[in-house]
Amino acid sequence: GGHSVEEQPEAGPECAGTGFPWRIVKQKHMTEAWVNGQISNFQYLMYLNTLAGRTVADLNQYPVFPWVLCDYASPVLDLSDPKVYRDLSRPMGAMVESRTRAAEERYNSWQDETIPPFHHGSHYSNTGVVLHYLIRMPPFSALAIHLQGGKFDTPDRMFHSVGEAWQSAAVSASGDVKELIPEFFYLPDFLRNGAGLTLGRRTRPAFDSRGVPSTIVNDVVLPPWAHRDPEQFVRIHRQALESPFVSAHLHEWIDLIFGYKQRGPAAVAARNIFYYLTYDNTVDLNAISDP
């Protein structure tokens, strides 16, 4: 998950050589500004991502944002109803009881002398996740083809529907623990197949927001409450991110991704331990010979 916010070095600029840690002061100031409602949840999350070394210039350390809703089926979304929101205190791989139990069993029964135990064998953010979401937009389309060895991924595995993506990451697919990327909250274009790419046909139909079955992968199928309008989806989704409910609970998700629940006993208790190679400093790059 990048660096823990607590582990960040005290980077300059130093004040005239006094060694004064301006970065820490800024961090405290930004957190206070967020707590006081002076900056938005979106701004604060971008700030934390930057502090943790995440950047849009690196697909493997791309900014990570949370799923904030769990209702992708209703024709109208009532943002004042707590039941439409995701539980921000739980990682995606422990969102439902069956997957929580499976993650605990995997961790507790793990017996390998070289690989430490983990709850989740995949990760909430990596190059594959970013390209999965941005496949309809150049240059990400070309990068996705490159990653898949010269062709698009199988249509059945493509990002086809927001509701299906939630169902997969939260409920049904044991290896899927994806979180979101910032684009879900500001960029309608990534939900459209604006370049007219031929993305193939699925073996099973998906139902669009009107309930019409289709096997062709084209624009992303949006929840009924977005009325087939990417701008409407992004607008409502951003409202959800900035809602009183998310504002009151976002710190719980921040603890999982950027804070003290990343590692150690608190991470174990939160079922938030990932495969060891996804953490900083687990690979000695100097020991790898470059062929």
N, C-alpha and C positions, 0 to 999 in steps of 0.2 A: 504493500500500500504506500510506497514512497516512505520518506522519513516520518517518524513521529514528530508532531509539532513540538513536543517537549525536547526532542533530541537535536533540534536545529542548532547549528553553531551560531555564535554571536557574530554575525557578519556586519561589516561596516555599513555606511561610512562612519568611521570613528571621528569623534569630535576633536579636531586639532590634536590628535595623538593622545587624548586622555584615556582611550580604551573604553569609552562609555558605550554600552551596548544599545545603540539606537534601534536595532532590529527588534529587540525585546520590548522596548518602549512602544514601538509601532504596533507590535503584536497585541500588547495590552490595550493600546488605544483602539485598535480595530475591533477587538473582542468587546470592549466597553461600548463602542459605537453600535455594534450589532445588538448587544443586550438592550441598549437604550432605544433601539428602533431607528437609528440614524442612517444605517445602511441596510440594504435588502438582504434576504436570505440568499438570493442568487449571488450578490456581490461578495458576501462573506464566504460562501462556498468556493467561489473562484479564488479568493484570497488564500484560503486554506490549501487549496490544490496547488497554488503557486508556491506557498511556503513549504509544501511537502515535495517540491521538485517536479510536480506534474505540469505539463505544457502541451499545447496543441502541436508543437513542433516534434513531439515524440509519441508515436502511436502506442508504444508500449508503456508509456507513463502519461497517458492522456488524462485530462481532468475527468474525475468521476463524480457523478451526481446520483442522488437516490431516486428509486421509485417512490413516489409519494402517495399514489392512489391505489386502491385495489378494486375499484368499480369501473369496469370497461364495458358494461352491458346495459346500463340504464339509459333511457332516452333523454333524461334530464339529470344533471348532477347537482346535488344540493351540498355546496361546500361548507355549510354550517353543520352538517351531519358527520359526527366522528366516524361513523361506520364506513364511509367511502374512502377512508385513509388507510394506508399501509402501517403496520406496526414498525415504527422506526427504531425500536430497541432490539430488533432481531435481524441477524444477517439473512440474506435471501435464501440460503440453504437450510434455514431453520424456521421458515415462515409458517409451516403447517406441522401438525403433530407427527405425521408419518415420516417426514423428512428429518425432523428434529431427532426422532428416535434412531433413524438410520445413521445420522451423523454421529450421534453419541456412541452407538455400537461400533462404528468404524474406528473412532478414536480410542475407545476403551479396549477393543480387542486387537489393536494393532501390535504386531510382533515383528519388528525388523530392526536389526542392530545398527544399520547405517542410515535409515530414513526415519526421522522423528514422526510420531503419530499426528494425524490431521483429521479434521472434520470434513473438509471439502477438497477434493482432488483437482478441481478447476479453480478459476479465479473470477472475481467480479469485474475486472477490467484488464484487458490486454489488447494487443494489436488485432487479434481475431474478433474481439467484441466490438471494437471501434469500427472496423471495416464491415462487420455484420450490419451495423446500424446505418452506416454511410454509403452503402453499396450503390445507391442510385446517383451519387454525386461524383463528378470528376474532381480531382484525380483519384478519389478513393476507389472508384469502379475498377480502374486499371490496376491499382495496388491489390485489390481483392482477387482479381484474376491471376496476378503474379503469385499471391499467397497460395492459391488453390492449384498451382502448377499449370497455368495457361488457360483455365476455363472458369466460369462462374461455378459456385458451389451448387449442389443438388437443389432444385427448386423447393423441395419439401423442407429443407433446412434454412432457407432464406428468411430474412426479416420481412414478413408478409403482412402482419397484423399486430397492432399494439396490444390488443386483448390477448391474442395467442402468445405473444412474447412474455406478457405478465404471467399467464397461466404456466408457461414452461419454466420460467425462472423462479416462481414462487411455489408452485404446486406439483407439477407433473414430472418434469425431467430431472432425474437425480443428479446429473452432471452439470446442470445449468444453474449458475448462481449470479448471472449478469446483473449489474446495476445499470444505470443510464449514463448518458453523456450530456453535456450542457445544451447541445442542439435541441433536445426535446423541449426546452423551455424558451427558445428564442428564434429558431430557424425553421419555418414551415417547409422550405424547399427540399429538405432531405427526405420528406415524406412523399414527394412526388417523383415519378419517373420522368423528369423533365427532359432527359436526354434521349428518351424513347428506346432504352436498352431492351434487348430481348432476354428476359430473365427466365424464360422457360415456363413449363406447366407442372403443377403439383399432381401427385398421384391421387390425392384426395381433395375434394373441393373445400374452399374456405367460404364462409358466408360473409358478404360485405355488410355494411351498416344498414342496408335495406333488407337484409335477409336473403339476398340473391346469391346462389352458389356460383362460384367461379373457380376454375383451376389455373387460370393465367395469372402469373405473378407480374403485377404492374405497379400502380401507386399503392402505398401502404394502406391497408384497411384500418379505418379509424373507429373509435367507439361511437355508438349511436349519438351520444351527447355532443359530438363534434360536427354532426350533420355533413359528413363527407367533405369538410372544409379544413385543410391543414392550418390555416390562419386561426380559425376558431379553436382547433385543438390546442395549438401552442398558447393562445391567449388564456384559455381555461386552465391549462396545465400550469402555466406560470402563476395564475391566481391561486391555484392549489398550493404551489410551493411557498407563496407568500401569505398563506392563510394563518389565522390565529392557531389552529390546531398544529400545523407543521412548525410554526414558530415556537410553540411550547415544547415540541418533542424533538426538534432537529438536533439538539445537543446529544441525544442518545445515539443517533446515527454517526455523528462526528466522533464520538468515543470509539465506535467500532472501526471506523476507517482511518482516522487520523490520531486518535488518542490512546488512552491507557488500556482499552480493550483489544488492541492489536496483537499483543503477545502476553505470555505469562498466565497466571491463575485467573485473572479477570477475563482473558480471551477464552480460556478453556470453559469457564462457567457460562460464557455467552455463546458457546458453540461457534467460535469465530477463528479457529485455527485452520490455516490453509497449507497446501503442500509446501514443503520447506523452501523449494527453489524460488517461490514467489516473493520471498522476503529479501531485504537488503543484506548485503555482506555474507550471503550463504555460499557464494561462488568466489574462489580466488582467481580473479581474471589473469593475474600474473603467472599462474601455474598452467594456464592453457596454452598449448603450443599452436601457433598459427600455421596451418599446412601451406 
